[in-house]
């Protein structure tokens, strides 16, 4: 049969494994002749990833069930059908040969494993592999038997070795269990189990013999009984029965003798007990008399002699001015309220404190005088000590103020805790504040006043108005509110207002800031920014000339809400170039606009026709007064407009699209 040109080209592409192009030529050939058997053969080769017709003889898959094969065979001539039959038969033969070769290779590997096997586990693995073959394959059955015999010999020898090394019955029992696991139907195994039983009997007999040999010259009935029980365990082995009979009789005879001896001993003990009881009555009477005498002597010693002796030692210590040791000596007596021991302790503490005072150790003296309270003149001397301590601290504080070490001076002044020194302490604080004002160190002054209420009152009552005005200027300049968000503005403005109020500020800046703070707080406390701005927008616009208003309204979290409304170009204000040279064109009048409005979710949406870039955005954002397009999937952004508020109702919009600036007005 003559092959068409398309089929020939298809076979050429198959030879180079370009199946996609080959399939196109075969499909084209079948469009021309649906009964082209060679075109179907070509598609069959593509189906099974073959490169030539001859490769069908080595195809591992059953291609006869393929639809392409059925059509090729159906339309083939007799010669081609014979050829296809031959390929199918060869493929089946080759498949069988490959399976047999694979089986032989696996069998050879298993034989090598058998030759290398050394342990029972190795042979068990070989048996497992052999059982994957049919039982009649070669000599598989014989090999399985050989491996099982090897496993038995290995495990038998292991059990035999354990038996020979056993020294105790538990070790012998383990050997018996290993023998039993091999199957008790084997004669050799049964023989070894019987030998193990004999070994156990030998051990029990030896143990009984040791007990017998260890009997003392005069054994008790219990010892005889233990020997008898030991031989009972052995049963009928050797002379164990005779031994059991012998030692059972000895135990019974000895038990009778022991009972007779015990009865005699008990009778003697009863006689001695009665004699001892009579003697004890006499002894108790004598002891009672002696106890009374000892108690009387002990009471005299502990309650009269010993306390007096300690008291005399303490008074001697006080005379020698060893007050601390005198206190230690008197404390046990004071607990028992002995004579005037408590009074002497007070006197000793007073003398110790007085010595500290004379040595100018004021802190130590003050601590003791504080505890003594109303004893003698302790209260007056406590005042002397505390005043001296406070004077020393004040001297150190003044020195620090002179060196302009204000932080240390504040800490030092705070160390003064004596209540009667409060006026002088307040004068020190006034001196400190005046020194700071004089130095012009408003930064540190502000830090002290912000964190310490005591110093705020000094500024208000004891500092000149000229100095306070300088400080107020500093507050406005250096401690201005933060403008980057509404919440930070509210927090900072509240702090600034409190401070300005503390120092008596009441100018327009203070009143404007207070008014703006009221509006922004109202916005923050509203249910939403929308509600807040709708209530306060016109009030905020009325404060536009106040610089903080402009800054906070142009912050990122406020700007969109502030811009809510329609912004239109007016006649003649179409757009301007960046150099502020106006270009007028009636065509643009009132055409350009930008509108900010609240959507259903209370967010600010925007519509506009000022030129904008072509950018597929998901949403917009105004950051640092720059209108930006943003995209979620790749975080890409695009600058759209630069916004500049000329005043509250006029805005310039720079378009990054055409480079022009458009002026719009709030409607």
C-alpha positions in Angstrom: 0.0 0.0 0.0 1.4 3.4 -1.1 1.8 5.9 1.8 0.5 9.4 1.3 2.9 12.3 1.5 1.3 13.5 4.8 1.6 10.1 6.4 5.3 9.9 5.4 6.0 13.3 6.9 4.1 12.2 10.0 6.4 9.2 10.4 9.5 11.4 9.9 8.3 13.6 12.8 7.6 10.5 14.9 11.2 9.4 14.4 12.4 12.7 16.0 9.7 12.4 18.8 7.9 15.5 17.6 4.5 13.9 18.2 2.5 17.1 18.1 3.5 17.9 14.5 3.2 14.3 13.5 -0.4 14.1 14.8 -1.4 17.1 12.7 -0.2 15.3 9.5 -2.0 12.1 10.5 -5.2 14.0 11.2 -4.9 15.8 7.9 -4.4 12.4 6.1 -7.5 11.0 7.8 -9.5 14.0 6.8 -8.5 13.1 3.2 -8.9 9.4 3.7 -10.7 8.1 6.9 -9.7 4.5 6.0 -5.9 5.2 5.9 -4.6 2.3 8.1 -1.1 3.8 8.2 -2.4 7.1 9.6 -4.0 5.1 12.4 -0.8 3.2 13.0 1.0 6.6 13.2 -1.5 7.8 15.9 -1.0 4.4 17.7 2.8 5.1 17.8 2.1 8.6 19.2 -0.3 7.1 21.8 2.4 4.8 23.2 5.4 7.2 22.6 7.1 4.9 20.0 9.3 6.0 17.1 8.9 3.2 14.6 6.4 0.5 13.7 9.0 -2.2 14.6 8.9 -0.8 18.2 5.5 -2.3 18.7 7.2 -5.7 19.2 8.9 -4.3 22.4 5.9 -2.3 23.7 5.3 -3.2 27.3 1.6 -2.0 27.3 -1.2 -4.0 25.6 -1.7 -1.9 22.5 -4.3 -4.3 20.9 -7.1 -2.7 23.0 -6.3 0.8 21.6 -9.0 2.3 19.3 -6.2 3.4 16.9 -5.0 -0.2 16.6 -8.6 -1.5 16.0 -9.1 1.1 13.2 -5.6 0.4 11.7 -6.3 -3.4 11.7 -9.8 -2.9 10.3 -8.7 -0.9 7.3 -5.3 -2.8 6.7 -4.7 -5.2 3.8 -3.9 -8.8 4.5 -0.1 -8.2 4.4 -0.3 -5.3 7.0 -2.7 -7.4 9.2 -0.2 -10.2 9.2 2.5 -7.8 10.1 0.4 -6.3 13.0 -0.4 -9.9 14.2 3.4 -10.7 14.3 4.2 -7.5 16.2 1.4 -8.3 18.8 2.7 -11.9 19.2 6.4 -10.7 19.5 5.3 -8.1 22.1 3.6 -10.7 24.1 6.6 -13.1 23.9 9.0 -10.3 24.8 6.8 -9.3 27.7 6.9 -12.9 29.1 10.7 -13.0 28.6 11.2 -9.8 30.5 9.0 -11.0 33.3 10.9 -14.3 33.5 14.3 -12.5 33.5 13.1 -10.2 36.2 11.9 -13.2 38.3 15.3 -14.9 37.8 17.2 -11.8 38.8 15.1 -11.5 42.0 15.7 -15.2 42.7 19.5 -14.8 42.3 19.5 -11.9 44.7 17.6 -14.0 47.3 20.1 -16.8 47.0 22.9 -14.4 47.6 21.1 -13.1 50.8 20.7 -16.8 51.9 24.4 -17.5 51.5 25.2 -14.3 53.5 22.6 -14.9 56.3 24.1 -15.4 59.8 21.2 -14.6 62.2 17.7 -15.9 62.6 16.4 -12.5 61.5 18.5 -12.8 58.3 16.9 -16.2 57.5 13.4 -15.0 58.3 13.9 -12.1 55.8 15.0 -14.7 53.1 11.9 -16.9 53.8 9.7 -13.8 53.5 11.3 -13.0 50.1 11.0 -16.7 48.9 7.3 -16.8 49.8 6.7 -14.1 47.2 7.3 -16.9 44.5 4.9 -19.7 43.7 5.7 -22.7 45.9 6.5 -24.8 42.7 9.0 -22.3 41.4 12.4 -24.0 41.0 13.5 -25.2 44.5 11.7 -22.5 46.6 10.1 -25.1 48.9 13.4 -26.8 49.7 15.1 -23.5 50.3 12.3 -22.4 52.7 12.8 -25.7 54.6 16.6 -25.1 54.7 16.1 -21.6 56.1 13.7 -22.8 58.8 16.1 -25.5 59.9 18.9 -22.9 60.1 16.6 -20.7 62.2 15.9 -23.6 64.5 19.6 -24.5 65.0 20.5 -20.8 65.7 17.7 -20.4 68.3 18.4 -23.8 69.8 22.1 -23.0 70.3 21.2 -19.6 71.8 18.8 -21.3 74.3 21.5 -24.0 75.0 24.1 -21.3 75.7 21.7 -19.4 78.1 21.1 -22.7 80.0 24.8 -23.5 80.3 25.5 -20.0 81.6 22.5 -19.9 84.1 23.4 -19.6 87.8 19.9 -18.9 89.2 16.4 -20.4 88.7 15.1 -17.2 87.0 17.9 -17.6 84.4 17.0 -21.3 83.9 13.3 -20.4 83.4 14.2 -18.0 80.6 16.2 -20.8 78.9 13.1 -23.1 79.3 10.9 -20.5 77.6 13.3 -20.2 74.7 13.3 -24.0 74.3 9.5 -24.1 74.5 9.3 -21.4 71.8 11.1 -23.9 69.4 8.3 -26.5 69.8 8.1 -29.2 72.3 7.5 -31.9 69.6 11.2 -32.1 69.0 13.1 -34.7 71.0 16.2 -32.5 71.5 14.1 -29.7 72.8 12.2 -31.9 75.3 15.5 -33.4 76.5 16.9 -29.9 77.3 13.7 -28.8 79.1 14.0 -31.9 81.4 17.7 -31.1 82.0 16.6 -27.5 83.0 14.1 -28.9 85.5 16.8 -31.1 87.0 19.1 -28.0 87.3 16.3 -26.2 89.2 15.9 -29.2 91.6 19.7 -29.2 92.2 19.6 -25.5 93.1 16.7 -26.0 95.6 18.4 -29.0 97.2 21.7 -27.1 97.6 19.8 -24.2 99.2 18.1 -26.6 101.7 21.5 -28.3 102.4 23.0 -24.9 103.2 20.3 -24.1 105.7 20.9 -27.6 107.3 24.6 -27.1 107.5 24.1 -23.6 109.0 22.1 -24.9 112.0 23.7 -23.7 115.3 24.6 -26.1 118.2 21.3 -25.4 119.9 18.8 -24.7 117.2 15.2 -23.4 117.8 12.0 -25.1 116.6 11.7 -22.3 114.0 15.1 -23.1 112.5 14.2 -26.8 112.3 10.9 -25.9 110.6 12.7 -23.7 108.0 15.0 -26.6 107.0 12.0 -28.9 106.7 10.1 -26.4 104.5 13.2 -26.0 102.3 13.4 -29.8 101.6 9.7 -29.9 100.9 10.2 -27.6 97.9 12.5 -30.3 96.4 9.8 -33.0 96.6 11.0 -36.5 96.0 14.4 -35.5 94.7 17.4 -37.4 96.2 16.8 -37.9 100.0 14.5 -34.9 100.4 11.6 -36.9 101.8 13.6 -38.4 104.6 15.0 -34.9 105.4 11.5 -33.5 105.7 10.4 -36.2 108.1 13.6 -35.8 110.2 13.4 -32.0 110.7 9.7 -31.9 111.2 10.0 -34.2 114.2 12.9 -32.2 115.6 10.9 -29.0 115.2 7.9 -30.5 117.1 10.1 -31.8 120.0 11.9 -28.5 120.3 8.6 -26.6 120.3 7.4 -28.6 123.4 10.7 -27.9 125.3 10.5 -24.2 124.5 6.9 -24.0 125.8 7.9 -25.6 129.1 10.8 -23.1 129.5 8.6 -20.1 128.7 6.0 -21.1 131.3 8.7 -21.3 134.0 10.1 -17.9 133.0 6.7 -16.2 133.1 6.1 -17.5 136.7 9.4 -16.1 137.8 8.7 -12.7 136.2 5.4 -12.4 138.1 7.1 -13.1 141.4 9.7 -10.4 140.7 7.0 -7.9 139.6 5.2 -8.1 142.9 8.4 -7.6 144.9 9.3 -4.6 142.7 5.9 -3.0 143.2 6.3 -3.0 146.9 9.7 -1.5 146.7 8.5 1.2 144.3 6.0 2.5 146.8 8.7 3.3 149.2 10.9 5.0 146.5 8.0 7.2 145.3 7.5 8.7 148.8 11.2 9.5 149.0 11.3 11.0 145.5 8.3 13.3 146.2 10.0 14.8 149.2 13.1 15.4 147.1 11.2 17.0 144.2 9.5 19.5 146.5 12.9 20.5 147.9 14.4 20.9 144.4 11.5 23.0 143.1 11.8 25.3 146.0 15.5 25.7 145.4 14.9 26.3 141.6 12.3 28.9 142.3 14.7 30.8 144.7 17.5 30.6 142.1 15.5 31.7 139.0 13.0 34.1 140.5 15.1 35.8 143.2 18.8 35.2 142.9 19.4 35.1 139.2 17.3 38.2 138.2 18.9 40.2 141.0 22.4 39.1 139.8 21.5 40.2 136.2 20.0 43.5 137.4 23.2 44.3 139.4 25.3 43.6 136.2 23.1 46.0 134.2 23.4 48.8 136.7 27.2 48.4 136.7 27.2 48.6 132.9 25.2 51.8 133.1 27.6 53.3 135.6 30.4 52.4 133.2 28.5 54.1 130.3 28.3 50.8 128.4 24.7 51.5 127.5 24.2 49.2 124.5 25.4 46.1 126.5 23.2 47.3 129.5 20.1 47.3 127.2 20.9 43.8 126.0 21.2 42.6 129.6 18.0 44.4 130.8 15.7 43.3 127.9 15.0 39.7 129.4 14.2 41.4 132.7 12.0 44.0 131.1 9.9 41.3 129.5 9.1 40.0 133.0 8.6 43.6 134.3 11.4 43.1 136.8 11.8 46.2 139.1 12.6 49.4 137.0 14.3 47.5 134.1 12.1 49.2 131.5 13.0 52.7 132.9 16.7 51.8 132.8 16.4 50.8 129.1 14.8 54.2 128.3 17.6 55.9 130.2 20.3 54.0 128.3 18.7 54.8 124.9 18.4 58.4 125.9 22.1 58.5 126.9 23.1 56.8 123.6 21.1 59.4 121.6 22.6 62.3 123.6 26.1 61.0 122.9 25.2 60.9 119.1 23.9 64.4 119.4 27.1 65.7 121.1 29.1 64.1 118.3 26.8 65.8 115.7 25.7 62.4 114.4 22.2 63.8 113.9 20.6 61.0 111.9 21.5 58.4 114.4 20.4 60.6 117.3 17.2 61.6 115.6 16.2 58.0 115.0 16.5 57.1 118.7 14.9 60.4 120.0 11.9 59.7 117.7 11.3 56.3 119.4 11.7 57.8 122.9 8.9 60.4 122.1 8.0 62.1 125.4 10.8 60.7 127.6 12.5 63.7 129.3 13.4 66.3 126.7 13.6 63.8 123.7 11.0 65.7 121.7 13.1 69.0 121.9 16.3 67.1 121.1 14.5 65.4 118.1 13.7 68.9 116.7 17.3 70.0 117.2 18.5 66.9 115.2 16.0 67.2 112.4 16.7 71.0 112.0 20.4 70.3 111.8 19.9 67.6 109.2 17.6 69.8 107.1 20.1 72.7 107.4 22.9 70.5 106.1 20.7 69.4 103.1 19.7 73.0 102.4 23.4 74.0 102.4 24.1 71.3 99.8 21.1 72.3 97.7 22.2 75.9 97.7 25.6 74.9 96.5 24.1 72.8 93.7 21.8 75.8 92.7 24.9 78.0 92.6 26.6 75.6 90.2 23.3 75.5 88.1 23.0 71.7 88.7 19.3 72.1 89.0 18.3 68.4 88.6 20.5 67.4 91.6 19.2 70.4 93.5 15.6 69.3 93.1 16.4 65.8 94.3 18.4 67.2 97.2 15.5 69.5 98.3 13.1 66.6 98.2 15.3 64.8 100.8 14.1 67.4 103.4 11.1 65.6 105.1 11.0 67.4 108.4 7.5 69.1 108.7 8.7 72.0 110.8 11.2 72.9 108.1 8.5 73.4 105.4 8.7 77.2 105.2 12.5 77.1 104.7 12.0 74.2 102.2 9.5 76.4 100.2 12.0 79.3 100.2 14.6 76.9 98.8 12.2 76.0 96.0 11.5 79.7 95.3 15.3 80.3 95.2 15.7 77.4 92.8 12.9 78.6 90.4 14.2 82.2 90.4 17.7 81.0 89.7 16.5 78.9 86.7 14.5 82.0 85.4 17.6 84.1 85.8 19.7 81.5 83.9 17.1 81.4 81.1 17.1 77.6 81.1 13.4 77.4 80.2 13.8 73.8 78.9 14.7 72.5 82.4 12.2 74.9 84.0 9.5 73.5 81.8 10.5 70.0 82.8 10.3 70.8 86.6 7.0 72.6 86.3 5.3 69.9 84.1 6.2 67.2 86.6 5.9 68.9 90.0 2.8 70.7 91.2 4.8 72.4 94.1 6.9 74.4 91.6 3.8 75.4 89.4 2.4 77.4 92.3 5.7 79.1 92.8 5.8 80.3 89.2 2.3 81.7 89.6 2.8 83.5 92.9 6.4 84.4 93.3 7.8 85.1 89.8 7.6 88.5 88.0 5.1 88.9 85.1 8.0 89.8 82.8 9.7 86.4 83.5 6.4 84.5 83.3 5.7 86.1 79.8 9.1 84.8 78.6 8.2 81.4 79.9 4.8 81.5 78.2 6.5 82.4 74.9 8.8 79.4 75.4 5.8 77.1 76.0 4.1 78.3 72.8 7.2 77.8 70.8 9.0 74.8 72.2 6.0 72.8 73.5 3.6 73.3 70.6 1.1 70.5 70.1 1.9 67.6 67.7 0.0 67.9 64.4 0.5 64.5 62.8 -2.9 63.1 64.0 -6.1 64.2 65.7 -5.5 62.1 68.8 -1.9 63.3 69.3 -3.1 66.9 68.9 -5.8 66.5 71.5 -3.4 65.0 74.0 -0.7 67.6 73.4 -3.1 70.5 73.3 -4.7 69.4 76.7 -1.2 69.3 78.3 -0.3 72.7 76.8 -3.6 74.3 77.9 -3.1 73.0 81.5 0.4 74.4 81.7 -0.6 77.8 80.2 -3.5 78.0 82.7 -1.2 77.1 85.6 1.1 80.1 84.8 -1.8 82.5 84.3 -1.8 82.8 80.5 -5.0 84.4 79.1 -4.0 85.9 75.7 -5.6 85.2 72.3 -3.3 82.2 71.6 -4.6 80.5 74.8 -8.2 81.3 73.9 -7.9 80.1 70.3 -6.1 76.9 71.3 -8.8 76.2 74.0 -11.5 76.8 71.4 -9.8 74.6 68.8 -9.3 71.9 71.4 -13.0 72.0 72.2 -13.9 71.4 68.5 -11.3 68.6 67.9 -12.4 66.9 71.1 -16.0 67.0 70.0 -14.9 65.3 66.7 -13.0 62.6 68.5 -15.9 61.9 70.9 -18.5 61.7 68.2 -19.8 58.3 66.9 -17.8 58.8 63.7 -15.5 61.3 62.1 -18.3 62.1 59.7 -20.7 63.1 62.5 -17.9 65.0 64.3 -16.9 67.0 61.2 -20.4 67.7 60.1 -21.1 69.3 63.5 -17.8 71.2 63.8 -16.6 72.0 60.3 -17.8 75.6 60.1 -16.5 76.3 63.6 -13.1 75.0 62.6 -13.2 77.1 59.4 -13.8 80.2 61.5 -10.4 79.5 63.2 -8.5 78.9 60.0 -6.1 81.9 60.6 -4.9 80.2 63.8 -1.8 78.2 62.6 -2.5 75.0 64.7 -5.9 74.8 62.9 -4.3 74.7 59.5 -1.7 72.1 60.5 -4.1 69.7 62.2 -6.7 69.9 59.5 -4.0 69.1 56.9 -2.9 66.0 58.8 -3.4 62.7 57.1 -6.3 61.6 59.4 -8.2 64.9 59.1 -7.7 66.2 55.5 -10.2 64.1 53.6 -13.0 65.0 56.2 -12.0 68.7 56.1 -12.2 68.7 52.3 -15.8 67.2 52.2 -17.8 69.3 49.7 -17.8 70.4 46.1 -14.8 72.4 44.8 -15.2 74.2 41.5 -13.1 76.5 39.3 -14.5 80.0 38.9 -14.7 82.2 35.7 -11.2 83.0 34.6 -9.6 80.5 37.0 -9.3 77.6 34.5 -5.8 76.7 35.5 -2.4 78.2 36.0 1.1 77.1 35.1 3.6 76.3 37.9 5.2 79.7 37.7 1.9 81.2 38.8 1.4 83.0 35.4 -2.4 82.6 34.9 -3.7 81.3 31.6 -7.3 82.3 30.9 -9.5 80.3 28.6 -13.3 80.5 28.7 -13.5 76.9 27.6 -12.3 75.8 31.0 -14.5 78.1 33.1 -16.5 76.1 35.6 -15.6 72.9 33.9 -12.9 71.6 36.4 -14.0 70.3 39.8 -13.2 67.9 42.5 -15.8 66.7 45.0 -15.3 64.9 48.3 -18.4 63.2 49.8 -19.4 60.5 52.4 -20.4 57.1 51.1 -22.7 54.6 52.7 -19.9 53.3 55.0 -19.2 56.9 56.3 -15.9 56.9 54.3 -14.9 59.8 52.1 -15.2 59.1 48.4 -14.1 61.4 45.6 -15.1 62.4 42.1 -13.2 64.7 39.8 -12.4 65.7 36.2 -9.1 67.4 36.7 -6.6 65.5 34.4 -5.4 62.3 36.1 -3.0 59.4 35.1 -4.2 56.2 33.4 -3.7 53.7 36.3 -5.8 50.8 37.4 -6.2 51.7 41.1 -8.2 50.0 43.9 -8.5 53.1 46.1 -7.0 56.5 46.8 -5.1 58.0 49.7 -4.1 61.5 50.7 -0.7 61.5 52.5 1.3 64.7 53.2 -1.3 66.6 51.1 -0.5 64.3 48.1 -3.4 62.5 46.4 -2.2 59.0 45.5 -3.6 56.0 43.7 -2.9 52.6 45.4 -3.3 49.0 44.3 -3.7 46.0 46.6 -2.3 43.1 44.7 1.2 44.6 44.1 1.3 47.6 46.5 2.1 49.8 43.6 1.2 53.6 43.9 0.8 56.5 41.5 0.9 60.2 42.3 -2.2 62.0 41.0 -2.4 65.5 42.6 -0.5 67.7 45.0 -3.0 69.7 47.1 -2.3 73.1 48.6 -4.9 74.9 50.8 -4.7 78.7 50.1 -7.3 79.2 52.8 -10.2 77.2 54.3 -12.3 77.5 51.0 -9.7 77.8 48.3 -7.3 75.1 47.1 -4.7 74.7 44.4 -4.5 71.3 42.7 -1.3 70.4 40.9 -1.9 67.6 38.3 1.0 65.2 37.8 -0.7 64.2 34.5 -0.3 67.5 32.6 1.9 69.5 35.0 -0.7 72.2 35.4 -2.0 73.7 38.7 -5.8 74.2 38.9 -7.5 76.6 41.4 -10.8 75.5 42.9 -13.1 76.9 45.5 -15.4 75.2 48.0 -19.0 75.7 46.9 
